[in-house]
Amino acid sequence: MKKVIGLAAAIGLMASSLTYANTTITVSGSTSVTNVMEVIAETYSKETGIDVEVQGTGSSAGVRAANDGTSMIGMASREVARKEVTADTDLIVMARDGIAVTVNNSNTVKSLTKDEIAKIYRGETKNWKEVGGEDKPIVVVTRDTASGTRAAFEDILKLTRKINGMKVSTISQTAQVANGNGMVKTIVANNDFAIGFISLGSVDSSLTALAVDGVAATDPNIVANKYKIARPFVLLVKKDPAKETRDFINYILSDAGQKIVATEGYIRVN
């Protein structure tokens, strides 16, 4: 009898361990959202003991992961249309962010209009002297097509066109393609004549964020709707999620979570 009780107890302990292991919350998607999500996840894990696994796979991948359930939470750094998600998927805005148009710190150009930026990215403007800079060729850096930052940038600056009913990018085919904010920063910081766009929250002293239409890329200007190149950070989750997922989302939207959003350089939603 004692052996039976011992076996039952062991099975109970194994089940308990498996239950705990299954509380790992999986989050994937936008590399822009990943930056702040990793900090929130680490803080939440320390406070609750629940593991949160965050992967930067791109906004489009995040939408797919939320739709097919391969991640408990998907992340996108652009507007997500209802037609992109299943009927049982909710969209939650966790923060707002500007898209900074950045140049090397040595560049004498400090401000461009949206039209000038669009012409540079379409390949119509090829030399910095055409926009008040040195007589040097412009090195255009963009993001990969799965990037939510790129999708938002293209929409805001009207860098797409319809061909046979399909929306196609008009960004120059000669532009260098970078995978993630970090790679864009590295290229721009190390090339005197490069221009690239990244999440405003990722801007640091290694490069310069341009003013756009005379308006500096700052949080107050985004909140006041003066700086126009801005987008939401969206979470995608199934309706009626597991308690662990729901609790984590509530934490993100709580004052504690939103303080982290602000500390990391993004704009809180409450």
C-alpha positions as a Markdown table, in Angstrom:
| # | Residue | x | y | z |
|---|---|---|---|---|
| 1 | Met | 0.0 | 0.0 | 0.0 |
| 2 | Lys | 2.8 | 2.4 | 0.9 |
| 3 | Lys | 4.4 | 1.8 | -2.5 |
| 4 | Val | 1.1 | 2.6 | -4.2 |
| 5 | Ile | 0.7 | 5.8 | -2.3 |
| 6 | Gly | 4.3 | 6.7 | -3.1 |
| 7 | Leu | 3.7 | 6.1 | -6.8 |
| 8 | Ala | 0.5 | 8.2 | -6.7 |
| 9 | Ala | 2.4 | 11.0 | -4.9 |
| 10 | Ala | 5.2 | 10.8 | -7.5 |
| 11 | Ile | 2.7 | 11.0 | -10.4 |
| 12 | Gly | 1.0 | 14.0 | -8.6 |
| 13 | Leu | 4.4 | 15.8 | -8.4 |
| 14 | Met | 5.1 | 15.1 | -12.0 |
| 15 | Ala | 1.7 | 16.5 | -13.0 |
| 16 | Ser | 2.3 | 19.6 | -10.9 |
| 17 | Ser | 5.7 | 20.1 | -12.6 |
| 18 | Leu | 4.2 | 19.7 | -16.0 |
| 19 | Thr | 1.5 | 22.2 | -15.2 |
| 20 | Tyr | 4.1 | 24.8 | -14.1 |
| 21 | Ala | 6.1 | 24.2 | -17.2 |
| 22 | Asn | 3.1 | 24.8 | -19.3 |
| 23 | Thr | 2.7 | 28.3 | -17.9 |
| 24 | Thr | 5.4 | 29.6 | -20.2 |
| 25 | Ile | 3.8 | 32.4 | -22.2 |
| 26 | Thr | 5.0 | 32.6 | -25.8 |
| 27 | Val | 5.1 | 36.0 | -27.6 |
| 28 | Ser | 6.4 | 36.5 | -31.2 |
| 29 | Gly | 6.3 | 39.1 | -34.0 |
| 30 | Ser | 7.6 | 42.7 | -34.6 |
| 31 | Thr | 11.3 | 43.3 | -33.8 |
| 32 | Ser | 10.3 | 46.9 | -32.8 |
| 33 | Val | 7.9 | 45.7 | -30.2 |
| 34 | Thr | 10.3 | 43.0 | -29.1 |
| 35 | Asn | 12.7 | 45.6 | -27.6 |
| 36 | Val | 10.2 | 46.8 | -25.0 |
| 37 | Met | 8.4 | 43.4 | -24.7 |
| 38 | Glu | 11.6 | 41.7 | -23.5 |
| 39 | Val | 12.0 | 44.2 | -20.7 |
| 40 | Ile | 8.4 | 43.9 | -19.6 |
| 41 | Ala | 8.7 | 40.1 | -19.8 |
| 42 | Glu | 11.8 | 39.9 | -17.7 |
| 43 | Thr | 10.3 | 42.2 | -15.0 |
| 44 | Tyr | 7.0 | 40.2 | -15.0 |
| 45 | Ser | 8.9 | 36.9 | -14.7 |
| 46 | Lys | 10.9 | 38.1 | -11.7 |
| 47 | Glu | 7.7 | 39.2 | -10.0 |
| 48 | Thr | 5.5 | 36.2 | -10.8 |
| 49 | Gly | 7.9 | 33.3 | -11.5 |
| 50 | Ile | 6.1 | 32.7 | -14.8 |
| 51 | Asp | 8.4 | 32.4 | -17.9 |
| 52 | Val | 7.7 | 34.6 | -20.9 |
| 53 | Glu | 9.4 | 33.7 | -24.1 |
| 54 | Val | 9.8 | 36.6 | -26.6 |
| 55 | Gln | 10.9 | 36.1 | -30.2 |
| 56 | Gly | 11.4 | 38.9 | -32.8 |
| 57 | Thr | 10.2 | 37.4 | -36.1 |
| 58 | Gly | 8.6 | 40.4 | -37.8 |
| 59 | Ser | 5.0 | 41.8 | -37.7 |
| 60 | Ser | 3.6 | 39.6 | -40.5 |
| 61 | Ala | 4.9 | 36.5 | -38.7 |
| 62 | Gly | 3.4 | 37.8 | -35.5 |
| 63 | Val | 0.0 | 38.1 | -37.1 |
| 64 | Arg | 0.2 | 34.6 | -38.5 |
| 65 | Ala | 1.3 | 33.2 | -35.1 |
| 66 | Ala | -1.6 | 34.7 | -33.4 |
| 67 | Asn | -4.1 | 33.5 | -36.0 |
| 68 | Asp | -2.8 | 29.9 | -36.0 |
| 69 | Gly | -2.1 | 29.7 | -32.3 |
| 70 | Thr | 1.6 | 29.0 | -32.6 |
| 71 | Ser | 2.2 | 31.9 | -30.2 |
| 72 | Met | -0.1 | 32.9 | -27.3 |
| 73 | Ile | 0.5 | 36.6 | -28.2 |
| 74 | Gly | 1.5 | 38.1 | -31.6 |
| 75 | Met | 3.1 | 41.5 | -31.9 |
| 76 | Ala | 2.8 | 44.0 | -34.8 |
| 77 | Ser | 4.3 | 47.5 | -35.2 |
| 78 | Arg | 1.7 | 48.8 | -37.6 |
| 79 | Glu | -2.1 | 49.1 | -38.0 |
| 80 | Val | -3.6 | 45.6 | -38.4 |
| 81 | Ala | -6.7 | 45.3 | -40.5 |
| 82 | Arg | -9.6 | 43.2 | -39.3 |
| 83 | Lys | -9.4 | 41.1 | -42.5 |
| 84 | Glu | -5.9 | 40.1 | -41.6 |
| 85 | Val | -7.0 | 38.2 | -38.5 |
| 86 | Thr | -9.5 | 35.5 | -37.6 |
| 87 | Ala | -12.8 | 36.3 | -36.1 |
| 88 | Asp | -11.6 | 35.0 | -32.7 |
| 89 | Thr | -8.5 | 37.2 | -32.5 |
| 90 | Asp | -8.5 | 40.4 | -30.5 |
| 91 | Leu | -6.3 | 43.5 | -31.3 |
| 92 | Ile | -4.9 | 45.4 | -28.3 |
| 93 | Val | -2.8 | 48.6 | -28.6 |
| 94 | Met | -0.1 | 48.4 | -25.9 |
| 95 | Ala | 2.0 | 51.5 | -26.9 |
| 96 | Arg | 2.6 | 54.1 | -29.6 |
| 97 | Asp | 5.9 | 54.8 | -31.3 |
| 98 | Gly | 7.3 | 57.2 | -33.9 |
| 99 | Ile | 9.3 | 56.1 | -36.9 |
| 100 | Ala | 12.6 | 58.0 | -36.9 |
| 101 | Val | 14.3 | 58.8 | -40.2 |
| 102 | Thr | 17.9 | 58.7 | -39.3 |
| 103 | Val | 21.3 | 59.8 | -40.8 |
| 104 | Asn | 24.9 | 59.5 | -39.8 |
| 105 | Asn | 25.9 | 62.0 | -37.1 |
| 106 | Ser | 28.4 | 63.6 | -39.6 |
| 107 | Asn | 25.6 | 64.5 | -42.0 |
| 108 | Thr | 24.9 | 68.2 | -42.3 |
| 109 | Val | 21.2 | 67.6 | -43.2 |
| 110 | Lys | 19.1 | 67.8 | -40.1 |
| 111 | Ser | 15.6 | 68.1 | -41.5 |
| 112 | Leu | 13.6 | 66.8 | -44.5 |
| 113 | Thr | 10.0 | 67.1 | -45.7 |
| 114 | Lys | 7.9 | 63.9 | -46.1 |
| 115 | Asp | 8.0 | 64.5 | -49.9 |
| 116 | Glu | 11.8 | 64.7 | -49.9 |
| 117 | Ile | 12.0 | 61.5 | -47.9 |
| 118 | Ala | 9.6 | 59.7 | -50.3 |
| 119 | Lys | 11.6 | 60.8 | -53.3 |
| 120 | Ile | 14.8 | 59.5 | -51.7 |
| 121 | Tyr | 13.2 | 56.2 | -51.1 |
| 122 | Arg | 11.7 | 55.9 | -54.5 |
| 123 | Gly | 15.2 | 56.6 | -56.0 |
| 124 | Glu | 14.2 | 59.9 | -57.6 |
| 125 | Thr | 16.6 | 61.9 | -55.4 |
| 126 | Lys | 20.0 | 60.3 | -55.4 |
| 127 | Asn | 22.4 | 62.9 | -54.1 |
| 128 | Trp | 22.5 | 64.7 | -50.8 |
| 129 | Lys | 23.2 | 68.1 | -52.5 |
| 130 | Glu | 19.6 | 67.9 | -53.9 |
| 131 | Val | 18.3 | 68.3 | -50.3 |
| 132 | Gly | 20.9 | 70.8 | -49.0 |
| 133 | Gly | 23.7 | 68.4 | -48.1 |
| 134 | Glu | 27.1 | 67.5 | -49.5 |
| 135 | Asp | 27.7 | 66.5 | -53.1 |
| 136 | Lys | 27.6 | 62.8 | -52.2 |
| 137 | Pro | 25.4 | 59.8 | -53.3 |
| 138 | Ile | 22.6 | 58.9 | -50.9 |
| 139 | Val | 22.9 | 55.3 | -49.5 |
| 140 | Val | 19.3 | 54.2 | -48.9 |
| 141 | Val | 18.6 | 51.6 | -46.2 |
| 142 | Thr | 15.2 | 50.0 | -45.8 |
| 143 | Arg | 13.7 | 47.0 | -43.9 |
| 144 | Asp | 12.7 | 43.6 | -45.2 |
| 145 | Thr | 9.1 | 43.3 | -46.5 |
| 146 | Ala | 7.9 | 41.4 | -43.4 |
| 147 | Ser | 8.7 | 44.4 | -41.2 |
| 148 | Gly | 5.8 | 46.2 | -39.6 |
| 149 | Thr | 8.0 | 49.3 | -39.4 |
| 150 | Arg | 8.5 | 49.2 | -43.2 |
| 151 | Ala | 4.7 | 48.6 | -43.8 |
| 152 | Ala | 3.9 | 51.6 | -41.6 |
| 153 | Phe | 6.6 | 53.8 | -43.2 |
| 154 | Glu | 5.3 | 52.9 | -46.7 |
| 155 | Asp | 1.7 | 53.6 | -45.8 |
| 156 | Ile | 2.5 | 57.0 | -44.2 |
| 157 | Leu | 4.7 | 58.2 | -47.0 |
| 158 | Lys | 2.6 | 56.6 | -49.8 |
| 159 | Leu | 5.4 | 54.4 | -51.0 |
| 160 | Thr | 3.2 | 51.8 | -52.5 |
| 161 | Arg | 1.1 | 51.4 | -55.7 |
| 162 | Lys | -1.5 | 48.9 | -57.0 |
| 163 | Ile | -0.5 | 46.5 | -59.7 |
| 164 | Asn | -3.2 | 44.0 | -60.8 |
| 165 | Gly | -5.0 | 44.7 | -57.6 |
| 166 | Met | -1.9 | 44.0 | -55.5 |
| 167 | Lys | -0.2 | 46.6 | -53.3 |
| 168 | Val | 3.4 | 46.8 | -54.3 |
| 169 | Ser | 6.3 | 48.8 | -52.7 |
| 170 | Thr | 7.8 | 51.7 | -54.6 |
| 171 | Ile | 10.9 | 51.7 | -52.5 |
| 172 | Ser | 13.9 | 51.6 | -54.9 |
| 173 | Gln | 15.2 | 48.1 | -55.7 |
| 174 | Thr | 18.8 | 49.4 | -55.1 |
| 175 | Ala | 18.1 | 50.2 | -51.4 |
| 176 | Gln | 20.0 | 48.1 | -49.0 |
| 177 | Val | 17.7 | 45.8 | -47.0 |
| 178 | Ala | 18.4 | 45.3 | -43.3 |
| 179 | Asn | 16.8 | 42.8 | -41.0 |
| 180 | Gly | 15.8 | 44.6 | -37.8 |
| 181 | Asn | 16.3 | 48.0 | -36.2 |
| 182 | Gly | 19.8 | 47.0 | -35.0 |
| 183 | Met | 21.1 | 46.3 | -38.4 |
| 184 | Val | 19.7 | 49.6 | -39.8 |
| 185 | Lys | 21.4 | 51.5 | -36.9 |
| 186 | Thr | 24.7 | 49.8 | -37.6 |
| 187 | Ile | 24.7 | 50.6 | -41.3 |
| 188 | Val | 23.7 | 54.2 | -40.8 |
| 189 | Ala | 26.1 | 54.8 | -37.9 |
| 190 | Asn | 29.0 | 53.5 | -40.0 |
| 191 | Asn | 28.2 | 55.1 | -43.3 |
| 192 | Asp | 28.5 | 58.9 | -43.6 |
| 193 | Phe | 26.0 | 59.1 | -46.4 |
| 194 | Ala | 23.3 | 56.6 | -45.4 |
| 195 | Ile | 19.7 | 57.2 | -44.5 |
| 196 | Gly | 17.5 | 54.7 | -42.7 |
| 197 | Phe | 14.2 | 54.4 | -40.7 |
| 198 | Ile | 13.9 | 52.8 | -37.3 |
| 199 | Ser | 11.7 | 52.8 | -34.3 |
| 200 | Leu | 12.0 | 56.1 | -32.4 |
| 201 | Gly | 12.5 | 54.2 | -29.2 |
| 202 | Ser | 15.6 | 52.6 | -30.7 |
| 203 | Val | 17.3 | 55.9 | -31.5 |
| 204 | Asp | 20.5 | 56.6 | -29.5 |
| 205 | Ser | 23.6 | 58.7 | -29.7 |
| 206 | Ser | 25.1 | 56.6 | -32.5 |
| 207 | Leu | 23.0 | 58.4 | -35.2 |
| 208 | Thr | 20.7 | 61.4 | -35.7 |
| 209 | Ala | 16.9 | 61.5 | -36.0 |
| 210 | Leu | 15.9 | 64.0 | -38.6 |
| 211 | Ala | 13.1 | 66.6 | -38.1 |
| 212 | Val | 10.3 | 65.9 | -40.6 |
| 213 | Asp | 8.5 | 68.9 | -42.1 |
| 214 | Gly | 10.3 | 71.0 | -39.5 |
| 215 | Val | 9.0 | 68.9 | -36.5 |
| 216 | Ala | 11.4 | 67.1 | -34.3 |
| 217 | Ala | 10.9 | 63.3 | -33.7 |
| 218 | Thr | 9.9 | 63.4 | -30.0 |
| 219 | Asp | 7.3 | 61.8 | -27.8 |
| 220 | Pro | 5.6 | 65.1 | -27.0 |
| 221 | Asn | 5.3 | 65.9 | -30.7 |
| 222 | Ile | 3.8 | 62.4 | -31.4 |
| 223 | Val | 1.3 | 62.8 | -28.6 |
| 224 | Ala | 0.3 | 66.3 | -29.9 |
| 225 | Asn | 0.0 | 64.7 | -33.4 |
| 226 | Lys | 2.6 | 67.1 | -34.8 |
| 227 | Tyr | 5.1 | 64.5 | -35.8 |
| 228 | Lys | 3.3 | 62.5 | -38.5 |
| 229 | Ile | 5.4 | 59.4 | -39.0 |
| 230 | Ala | 4.0 | 57.4 | -36.1 |
| 231 | Arg | 2.3 | 54.0 | -35.6 |
| 232 | Pro | 0.8 | 51.8 | -32.9 |
| 233 | Phe | 2.3 | 48.7 | -31.2 |
| 234 | Val | -0.4 | 46.1 | -31.4 |
| 235 | Leu | -0.8 | 42.8 | -29.5 |
| 236 | Leu | -2.9 | 40.0 | -31.1 |
| 237 | Val | -4.4 | 37.4 | -28.9 |
| 238 | Lys | -7.2 | 34.8 | -29.1 |
| 239 | Lys | -10.5 | 35.8 | -27.4 |
| 240 | Asp | -10.9 | 34.3 | -24.0 |
| 241 | Pro | -7.2 | 33.4 | -23.6 |
| 242 | Ala | -5.7 | 31.3 | -20.8 |
| 243 | Lys | -5.5 | 33.0 | -17.5 |
| 244 | Glu | -1.7 | 33.2 | -17.7 |
| 245 | Thr | -2.0 | 35.1 | -21.0 |
| 246 | Arg | -4.7 | 37.4 | -19.8 |
| 247 | Asp | -2.8 | 38.2 | -16.6 |
| 248 | Phe | 0.3 | 39.1 | -18.6 |
| 249 | Ile | -1.6 | 41.4 | -21.0 |
| 250 | Asn | -3.3 | 43.1 | -18.0 |
| 251 | Tyr | 0.2 | 43.6 | -16.6 |
| 252 | Ile | 1.4 | 45.2 | -19.8 |
| 253 | Leu | -1.6 | 47.6 | -19.7 |
| 254 | Ser | -1.2 | 48.3 | -16.0 |
| 255 | Asp | 0.6 | 51.3 | -14.6 |
| 256 | Ala | 3.7 | 49.2 | -13.9 |
| 257 | Gly | 3.8 | 47.9 | -17.5 |
| 258 | Gln | 3.2 | 51.3 | -19.0 |
| 259 | Lys | 5.9 | 52.8 | -16.9 |
| 260 | Ile | 8.3 | 50.4 | -18.6 |
| 261 | Val | 6.9 | 51.4 | -22.0 |
| 262 | Ala | 7.7 | 55.0 | -21.1 |
| 263 | Thr | 11.1 | 54.2 | -19.7 |
| 264 | Glu | 12.1 | 52.4 | -22.9 |
| 265 | Gly | 11.3 | 55.5 | -24.9 |
| 266 | Tyr | 7.8 | 54.6 | -26.2 |
| 267 | Ile | 4.4 | 56.3 | -25.6 |
| 268 | Arg | 2.1 | 54.8 | -23.0 |
| 269 | Val | -1.5 | 54.3 | -23.9 |
| 270 | Asn | -3.0 | 55.0 | -20.5 |
